[in-house]
Amino acid sequence: MPIKIQDTLPAARTLESENIFVMTEHRASHQDIRPLRIAILNLMPTKIDTETQLLRLLGNTPLQVEVELLQTASHTPKNTSAEHLLAFYKTYYDVKEQRFDGLIITGAPIEHLPYEEVHYWEELCEIMEWSKRNVYSTLHICWGAQAGLYYHYGLQKRMLPKKLSGIYPHQPMLPFHPLMRGFDDFFYAPHSRHTEVKAADIAKVADLDILAESEEAGIYIAADHACRKFFVMGHAEYSRMTLAGEYSRDVLKGLEPAVPANYFPEDDSSRKPMMLWKSHANLLFANWVNHIVYQHTPFDLSQLG
């Protein structure tokens, strides 16, 4: 089934070219169905790329999804035009009286900063607190996952000796968890970060389960027992060329980055990267939308609490 987005959103043309079912607002208004309402708090600087990546995965589920794109009110993005933000984005303060089946909080390239020094930290804390009452299930991604673990459970992030960048094998730790249904014994997922939350710290929190981890990349997915909060440390949503773009950017900055692991054939950055995580990414988001959000959210969202 389709995702319902604004007809003129740039991602619509990209997704239609990939045969992702995108439904116009006009057509959706004539269907007698309540679509799932999912908000995306997009904290990434390249907002159009990120919204396209996430919409691609949300559009590959059997359910109709209505998406609300959100930005922070307390920080003005520098890499996305004001026209795009004005046309397609709202802030938390525009929707705080509304309720949603799901919320996605993306990553952000600000790992070097203490949380309290992030311009929009107070606003993000307000959003995460609001999500307890107004959202059934929240999917936190990368820095968003670390920020969520810090806000909800007081878990500190820790700097890695060097940037973790590449495609890493992972193992499901709770294969019968609804989010992990259908996963192979080993699967690949991208990571791109300078910090981590230690497995030992997560294991001390009685309300948290570790759903998947990697010997090389550490924790990949953690979740609370009620399936209301998920913390994904990697970037399943990344497209084939995302890590290549980050690598080229860091090379041009003179940072001398390591070649992303298990990504370019024979570590040759002039060659087309291998995409080893597409099926996992689709399964992860389909499981979250179907087995978590759709199966458990009240039909009447006013019953959320």
Helices and strands as residue ranges (DSSP letters): E 3-4, H 10-17, E 22-23, H 25-28, E 36-41, H 47-58, E 65-71, H 82-88, E 89-91, H 92-95, E 100-105, G 115-117, H 121-134, E 135-141, H 143-153, E 158-172, G 178-180, E 187-196, H 199-203, E 208-214, E 218-224, E 229-232, H 242-252, G 265-267, H 278-287, I 288-294, H 295-296, G 301-303
